[in-house]
């Protein structure tokens, strides 16, 4: 039985339409399976044992009810199962390589069922008194794994009398291994000692704490395992996106971590979802093996084309595309912004740059944006820095549900002052830009509100001009920036906080249909976007990017 390697070979040969990151993970697995890896190999005896166990497990319901798990598991499911349970170290074939298994996959692709099967195998193969847990955004979701395990046990004659199913746990009589579904908490999951855990629907978690609490409890476990599974959600500021980002960096060779196995079924391109069948094929691997599922997905797609209100659920849950629903007046879709990320650092040396500053209230976020033209004369290059009051970092992280501590560590945020912003730090940051980036500041654009004092200091060295915050002034720059993003003529280094600001940004239209981003209607902080629009305003004014460059609304100090 080699359905796992058959699937891998078909993916690598192009017979199965799989995303690029799945291909990369398949290439790693094939090297190990073929015996060409000097550190890792496949434990064949464990592999044989797992195959025999799956022949005893019966499918409780659905299209394959009454068949064995062995008969019904799809190729990608065998791959995930064998990878996390049978790939071991050559020097110790009883020690598993992978401690984390990540499965990013759309709804109705058997992810909960697969984890239930893995847990049942662990029930029967892990040492005595092992503990297993599931965590999720709420208790009901956490108990979905329990329901799956209970139904398989009830449908499998070979397991009768081997388990005791209780309200709060499932106990295996053979070795006293126990499974507990846990209710969601942000502070009460410490103290557990899980041999294995599953975190379900991680995209809906408000914090990564449940996963960290489970992982912290595994420090003394030899063969620890955590399964992290989810679909996409409409927002990017959730723990799953950070986990996926790290998994991609591992597969790209940017981050070294041999303990993570990931199958990331998100489409390589999110464009033309209305007609591109590759999007459905790459995000729904089970549908490639069950035609009825694919036929149903085609119907759902047609419904989403006709009914705009159905698009968010279809694109996020059945295509793994981050999408914010119609009617929210989103300035620009965050998935379009993310297509403009630059993998390599932007070289600012010798460039003429335009700065946009949004000096908010002293207790709020402040941002400084830098914009310049690329070498092609079309692309807008951007860099944005955020400033927050140092003593309010914890408070802002809680209330805004944004991990400012991590963003400070990543270099996207500079904490300054105490409970209020220290404007001198912002002023000094601007004065140091030329030396830091090797560029030449042409103009600094600012909003008069809260900024006159700082602008007067900058104006002694650089021309500082006011950008009036009025729709007639902001519309050309707002429209231009949006168009540049949609045409992928916009470039920025990876900056998750900037992406969150774009996700939050909502636009408003005046009576003349002029568009501008408004803080009042936005869903969270948008200071970095506002500062960037101010910078693009000046870039458009002096580099003449638009057919109708802005020539009014500027007041020299």
Beta strands, then each sheet from edge to edge (+ up, - down):
strand 1: 40-42
strand 2: 87-89
strand 3: 100-104
strand 4: 131-135
strand 5: 163-165
strand 6: 170-172
strand 7: 178-181
strand 8: 196-200
strand 9: 225-230
strand 10: 260-264
strand 11: 341-342
strand 12: 352-358
strand 13: 366-373
strand 14: 380-389
strand 15: 413-416
strand 16: 440-446
strand 17: 463-467
strand 18: 490-493
strand 19: 507-509
strand 20: 515-517
strand 21: 554-556
sheet 1: 1+ 2-
sheet 2: 5+ 6- 7+ 4+ 8+ 9+ 3+ 10+
sheet 3: 11+ 18+ 14+ 13- 12+ 16+ 17+ 21-
sheet 4: 11+ 18+ 14+ 15+
sheet 5: 19+ 20-
end
